[in-house]
Amino acid sequence: MLLAPCLVALGESWETWRCFPHGQSSPVYFLLLFLAPPLLLLRKRFPLAVFLLTLPVLCTGAFFAPLVPLYEMARRYSSRTLLIGCGSAYALIVFFVRFFPPVGEEFTRECLSHYLVAFLAGGVQTTSALALGMLTRARRELAARLVELTQAHEREKRLEVEQVLAAERARLAREMHDVIAHDVSLISVQAGALQVTAADQPTREAARTVRLLASHTLGQLRHLLGVLRTPDGTADRQPTLADIPHLLAESGLDVTSRLTTCIMASAAGSSWTPHVQHAAFRTVQEALTNIRKHAPGARVHVRLHEGLRRLHVEVRNGPPDADAKPSALPGSGLGLDGLLERARLLGGTFEAYPLRDGGFLVRAAFPPADRRGKQWSVGG
């Protein structure tokens, strides 16, 4: 498309040069005719300059070359003054070249027909170039406007969907608050009363544990309600890697942890995304919950480290204490499945399986990170 007008102008220049009577052509005509076509290669970057430089070629009788930059200006610019001025200059030069008789000939009535032809030729050529350019520009602007309208319509549809989802989240939050929060609060109150009135120490300790777990559940429920009530489905505060030491300390288990120092130091930074930090926290939390239920009294080892551009989480427990009784609380069977799904969504891996010594291993890896750090051990 860039070379086609140049080739057409070159062909017109060659035909015009061949039509000159022998001996009447000059080097100036040759330069005007054969320098104009290469200039058209620059018409998209400098349309006005190319138009002005190709105007003199009209004096040779070749009229195509200046029409190309004139069309380009009409396609790119909306200034009426510029377009009218350039179009008028082209039309006037074409009129004078076509109308005025050669030097030495008198002006006769027959020249009136030439006058009309010259006037129409200049007007039609100028109008055609300007009209085609403005039509192309109008189509481009219309296409851009259609894209804007389509995007606005899509934004409006997304807004409607978000409003429906927000209303549904609010309804779910109200139902959870009215039903679950009420029942958990009653459990906490009854456990507190049992802790005060129980005669033996084991019962009081068990009641205290139930009350603490109920209070913790209420806190988690409030967090979940906050997630449901926010428009984007995220709460103001999500657990991060920095919360894992506190989680281990509050677990009530015999925990030994090995946590990479740079992971903990940059937990609030950009080393790991909030989604990865949240997934790592939930992995450790779910593993500790399962250990409390199915392997009470077992020794637990928690390890977080970086390797191969991944955050590795490992929770390993030994066999349960022979004197301890497993919890009678029912399990949903969905905790480990949820961890597996969360890891897959983040592009990571997850595995959980029993060990030969009677223990259990939970291991997950989440991408990506670039920092590495030394490990330190903490006895729990």
Order of alpha helices (4+ residues) and beta strands (2+ residues): alpha-alpha-alpha-alpha-alpha-alpha-alpha-alpha-alpha-beta-alpha-alpha-beta-beta-alpha-beta-beta-beta
